[in-house]
Amino acid sequence: MQSVEAVHEDRTTTHRTTTAHRLPPPSSEVGSSGVGSSVSFGVPLLGLRNTDSALIYFSSVSDNTHRFVQKLGVDSARIPLYTSEETLLANQPYVLVLPTYGGETGHGAVPKQVIKFLNVEQNRSLIRGVVGAGNTNFGETYCLAGDIVAAKCRVPLLYRFELMGTSRDVDRVNQGLDTFWTQLSQHRP
């Protein structure tokens, strides 16, 4: 088990503490550092907001990932920006789009809001694929969060794009998602 820097925010100050957290054991665990670590915030969920979207994403205040998802033109649901807000509850299979944090070190690569979302067992059980966003300036940690979540949830990493993506990225992801969902529906028992 590795230490994770957890950030607790209120309206006037930000408190940083380094603590060790452990996920309750289902088959897939999600952490904010390398593959193999397990992380949970240990905070009870305030509530869950239901979504039937087949595309769920997280975007920071930079809104790069949000702008990319908007360009896709598909129904989507955004994981809340603050962990103090109620998270989403997926009601059907979905693909997750997420950015990578942590710069060159990769520490904290998976946003804590995504960890909170994936700590909900139903959300972990319904994830079918991951699309990662990142910045090539960070070298080997480019799209690391996508790699981590895909490995921990045992789903494919479908695509990687930089920052808010290009028009070619948008076309490729739209075509890829159409193909992915078609193939997945044909392999249902």
Contacts in CASP RR format, 6 or more apart in sequence:
PFRMAT RR
TARGET T0000
AUTHOR 0000-0000-0000
METHOD contacts of the structure
MODEL  1
MQSVEAVHEDRTTTHRTTTAHRLPPPSSEVGSSGVGSSVSFGVPLLGLRN
TDSALIYFSSVSDNTHRFVQKLGVDSARIPLYTSEETLLANQPYVLVLPT
YGGETGHGAVPKQVIKFLNVEQNRSLIRGVVGAGNTNFGETYCLAGDIVA
AKCRVPLLYRFELMGTSRDVDRVNQGLDTFWTQLSQHRP
1 20 0 8 1.000
1 21 0 8 1.000
1 22 0 8 1.000
1 37 0 8 1.000
1 38 0 8 1.000
2 20 0 8 1.000
2 33 0 8 1.000
2 34 0 8 1.000
2 37 0 8 1.000
3 18 0 8 1.000
3 19 0 8 1.000
3 20 0 8 1.000
4 18 0 8 1.000
4 19 0 8 1.000
4 20 0 8 1.000
4 21 0 8 1.000
4 31 0 8 1.000
4 32 0 8 1.000
4 33 0 8 1.000
4 37 0 8 1.000
4 39 0 8 1.000
4 108 0 8 1.000
5 16 0 8 1.000
5 17 0 8 1.000
5 18 0 8 1.000
5 107 0 8 1.000
5 108 0 8 1.000
6 16 0 8 1.000
6 17 0 8 1.000
6 18 0 8 1.000
6 19 0 8 1.000
6 21 0 8 1.000
6 41 0 8 1.000
6 112 0 8 1.000
7 14 0 8 1.000
7 15 0 8 1.000
7 16 0 8 1.000
7 112 0 8 1.000
8 14 0 8 1.000
8 15 0 8 1.000
8 16 0 8 1.000
8 17 0 8 1.000
9 15 0 8 1.000
9 82 0 8 1.000
9 84 0 8 1.000
21 38 0 8 1.000
21 39 0 8 1.000
21 40 0 8 1.000
21 41 0 8 1.000
21 42 0 8 1.000
22 38 0 8 1.000
22 39 0 8 1.000
22 40 0 8 1.000
23 29 0 8 1.000
23 30 0 8 1.000
23 31 0 8 1.000
23 38 0 8 1.000
23 39 0 8 1.000
23 40 0 8 1.000
23 119 0 8 1.000
24 40 0 8 1.000
26 121 0 8 1.000
26 124 0 8 1.000
26 125 0 8 1.000
27 154 0 8 1.000
28 124 0 8 1.000
28 152 0 8 1.000
28 153 0 8 1.000
28 154 0 8 1.000
29 36 0 8 1.000
29 38 0 8 1.000
29 39 0 8 1.000
29 152 0 8 1.000
30 38 0 8 1.000
30 39 0 8 1.000
30 110 0 8 1.000
30 114 0 8 1.000
30 115 0 8 1.000
30 118 0 8 1.000
30 119 0 8 1.000
30 124 0 8 1.000
30 148 0 8 1.000
30 149 0 8 1.000
30 152 0 8 1.000
30 153 0 8 1.000
31 37 0 8 1.000
31 38 0 8 1.000
31 39 0 8 1.000
31 110 0 8 1.000
31 115 0 8 1.000
31 148 0 8 1.000
31 152 0 8 1.000
32 39 0 8 1.000
32 107 0 8 1.000
32 108 0 8 1.000
32 109 0 8 1.000
32 110 0 8 1.000
32 111 0 8 1.000
32 112 0 8 1.000
32 115 0 8 1.000
33 39 0 8 1.000
33 106 0 8 1.000
33 107 0 8 1.000
33 108 0 8 1.000
33 109 0 8 1.000
33 148 0 8 1.000
34 109 0 8 1.000
34 148 0 8 1.000
35 147 0 8 1.000
35 148 0 8 1.000
35 151 0 8 1.000
35 152 0 8 1.000
36 152 0 8 1.000
39 115 0 8 1.000
40 115 0 8 1.000
40 119 0 8 1.000
41 83 0 8 1.000
41 112 0 8 1.000
41 115 0 8 1.000
41 116 0 8 1.000
41 119 0 8 1.000
43 83 0 8 1.000
43 116 0 8 1.000
45 86 0 8 1.000
45 87 0 8 1.000
45 116 0 8 1.000
45 120 0 8 1.000
46 84 0 8 1.000
46 85 0 8 1.000
46 86 0 8 1.000
47 86 0 8 1.000
47 87 0 8 1.000
48 86 0 8 1.000
48 87 0 8 1.000
48 88 0 8 1.000
48 89 0 8 1.000
48 120 0 8 1.000
49 86 0 8 1.000
49 87 0 8 1.000
49 88 0 8 1.000
49 89 0 8 1.000
50 88 0 8 1.000
50 89 0 8 1.000
50 91 0 8 1.000
51 77 0 8 1.000
51 88 0 8 1.000
51 89 0 8 1.000
51 90 0 8 1.000
51 91 0 8 1.000
52 91 0 8 1.000
52 92 0 8 1.000
53 75 0 8 1.000
53 76 0 8 1.000
53 77 0 8 1.000
53 90 0 8 1.000
53 94 0 8 1.000
54 74 0 8 1.000
54 75 0 8 1.000
54 92 0 8 1.000
54 93 0 8 1.000
54 94 0 8 1.000
54 95 0 8 1.000
54 181 0 8 1.000
55 69 0 8 1.000
55 72 0 8 1.000
55 74 0 8 1.000
55 75 0 8 1.000
55 76 0 8 1.000
55 77 0 8 1.000
55 94 0 8 1.000
55 95 0 8 1.000
55 97 0 8 1.000
55 177 0 8 1.000
56 76 0 8 1.000
56 77 0 8 1.000
56 78 0 8 1.000
56 79 0 8 1.000
56 88 0 8 1.000
56 90 0 8 1.000
56 94 0 8 1.000
56 95 0 8 1.000
56 96 0 8 1.000
56 97 0 8 1.000
56 117 0 8 1.000
57 65 0 8 1.000
57 66 0 8 1.000
57 69 0 8 1.000
57 76 0 8 1.000
57 77 0 8 1.000
57 78 0 8 1.000
57 79 0 8 1.000
57 96 0 8 1.000
57 97 0 8 1.000
57 98 0 8 1.000
58 65 0 8 1.000
58 78 0 8 1.000
58 79 0 8 1.000
58 97 0 8 1.000
58 98 0 8 1.000
58 99 0 8 1.000
58 111 0 8 1.000
58 113 0 8 1.000
58 114 0 8 1.000
58 117 0 8 1.000
59 65 0 8 1.000
59 66 0 8 1.000
59 67 0 8 1.000
59 69 0 8 1.000
59 78 0 8 1.000
59 81 0 8 1.000
59 99 0 8 1.000
60 81 0 8 1.000
60 99 0 8 1.000
60 101 0 8 1.000
60 111 0 8 1.000
61 81 0 8 1.000
64 99 0 8 1.000
64 133 0 8 1.000
64 163 0 8 1.000
64 164 0 8 1.000
65 97 0 8 1.000
65 98 0 8 1.000
65 99 0 8 1.000
65 133 0 8 1.000
65 164 0 8 1.000
66 78 0 8 1.000
67 164 0 8 1.000
68 97 0 8 1.000
68 133 0 8 1.000
68 161 0 8 1.000
68 164 0 8 1.000
68 165 0 8 1.000
68 169 0 8 1.000
68 170 0 8 1.000
69 76 0 8 1.000
69 78 0 8 1.000
69 97 0 8 1.000
71 164 0 8 1.000
71 165 0 8 1.000
71 167 0 8 1.000
71 170 0 8 1.000
72 170 0 8 1.000
72 173 0 8 1.000
72 174 0 8 1.000
72 177 0 8 1.000
74 174 0 8 1.000
74 177 0 8 1.000
77 88 0 8 1.000
79 87 0 8 1.000
79 88 0 8 1.000
79 113 0 8 1.000
79 114 0 8 1.000
79 117 0 8 1.000
80 86 0 8 1.000
80 87 0 8 1.000
80 88 0 8 1.000
80 113 0 8 1.000
81 113 0 8 1.000
82 113 0 8 1.000
83 112 0 8 1.000
83 113 0 8 1.000
83 116 0 8 1.000
87 113 0 8 1.000
87 116 0 8 1.000
87 117 0 8 1.000
87 120 0 8 1.000
88 117 0 8 1.000
88 123 0 8 1.000
89 120 0 8 1.000
89 122 0 8 1.000
89 123 0 8 1.000
90 122 0 8 1.000
90 123 0 8 1.000
90 126 0 8 1.000
90 127 0 8 1.000
91 126 0 8 1.000
92 126 0 8 1.000
93 126 0 8 1.000
93 127 0 8 1.000
93 128 0 8 1.000
93 184 0 8 1.000
94 126 0 8 1.000
94 127 0 8 1.000
94 128 0 8 1.000
95 127 0 8 1.000
95 128 0 8 1.000
95 129 0 8 1.000
95 130 0 8 1.000
95 131 0 8 1.000
95 158 0 8 1.000
95 177 0 8 1.000
95 180 0 8 1.000
96 114 0 8 1.000
96 127 0 8 1.000
96 129 0 8 1.000
96 130 0 8 1.000
96 131 0 8 1.000
96 149 0 8 1.000
97 130 0 8 1.000
97 131 0 8 1.000
97 132 0 8 1.000
97 133 0 8 1.000
98 110 0 8 1.000
98 111 0 8 1.000
98 114 0 8 1.000
98 130 0 8 1.000
98 131 0 8 1.000
98 132 0 8 1.000
98 133 0 8 1.000
98 145 0 8 1.000
98 146 0 8 1.000
98 149 0 8 1.000
99 111 0 8 1.000
99 132 0 8 1.000
99 133 0 8 1.000
99 134 0 8 1.000
99 145 0 8 1.000
100 106 0 8 1.000
100 109 0 8 1.000
100 110 0 8 1.000
100 132 0 8 1.000
100 133 0 8 1.000
100 134 0 8 1.000
100 135 0 8 1.000
100 138 0 8 1.000
100 141 0 8 1.000
100 142 0 8 1.000
100 143 0 8 1.000
100 144 0 8 1.000
100 145 0 8 1.000
100 146 0 8 1.000
101 108 0 8 1.000
101 109 0 8 1.000
101 110 0 8 1.000
101 111 0 8 1.000
101 145 0 8 1.000
102 108 0 8 1.000
102 109 0 8 1.000
102 138 0 8 1.000
102 141 0 8 1.000
103 135 0 8 1.000
103 138 0 8 1.000
103 141 0 8 1.000
104 138 0 8 1.000
104 139 0 8 1.000
104 141 0 8 1.000
105 141 0 8 1.000
106 138 0 8 1.000
106 141 0 8 1.000
106 144 0 8 1.000
109 141 0 8 1.000
109 144 0 8 1.000
109 145 0 8 1.000
109 148 0 8 1.000
110 145 0 8 1.000
110 146 0 8 1.000
110 148 0 8 1.000
110 149 0 8 1.000
111 145 0 8 1.000
114 145 0 8 1.000
114 149 0 8 1.000
117 123 0 8 1.000
118 124 0 8 1.000
118 127 0 8 1.000
118 149 0 8 1.000
118 153 0 8 1.000
124 153 0 8 1.000
127 149 0 8 1.000
127 153 0 8 1.000
127 155 0 8 1.000
128 155 0 8 1.000
128 180 0 8 1.000
128 184 0 8 1.000
129 150 0 8 1.000
129 153 0 8 1.000
129 155 0 8 1.000
129 156 0 8 1.000
129 157 0 8 1.000
129 158 0 8 1.000
129 180 0 8 1.000
130 146 0 8 1.000
130 149 0 8 1.000
130 150 0 8 1.000
130 153 0 8 1.000
130 155 0 8 1.000
130 156 0 8 1.000
130 157 0 8 1.000
130 158 0 8 1.000
131 146 0 8 1.000
131 157 0 8 1.000
131 158 0 8 1.000
131 159 0 8 1.000
131 160 0 8 1.000
131 161 0 8 1.000
131 173 0 8 1.000
132 143 0 8 1.000
132 145 0 8 1.000
132 146 0 8 1.000
132 157 0 8 1.000
132 159 0 8 1.000
132 160 0 8 1.000
132 161 0 8 1.000
133 143 0 8 1.000
133 160 0 8 1.000
133 161 0 8 1.000
133 162 0 8 1.000
133 163 0 8 1.000
133 165 0 8 1.000
134 142 0 8 1.000
134 143 0 8 1.000
134 160 0 8 1.000
134 161 0 8 1.000
134 162 0 8 1.000
134 163 0 8 1.000
135 142 0 8 1.000
135 162 0 8 1.000
135 163 0 8 1.000
136 142 0 8 1.000
136 162 0 8 1.000
142 160 0 8 1.000
142 162 0 8 1.000
143 157 0 8 1.000
143 160 0 8 1.000
146 157 0 8 1.000
146 160 0 8 1.000
147 157 0 8 1.000
150 156 0 8 1.000
150 157 0 8 1.000
158 173 0 8 1.000
158 176 0 8 1.000
158 177 0 8 1.000
158 180 0 8 1.000
159 169 0 8 1.000
159 172 0 8 1.000
159 173 0 8 1.000
159 176 0 8 1.000
161 169 0 8 1.000
161 173 0 8 1.000
END
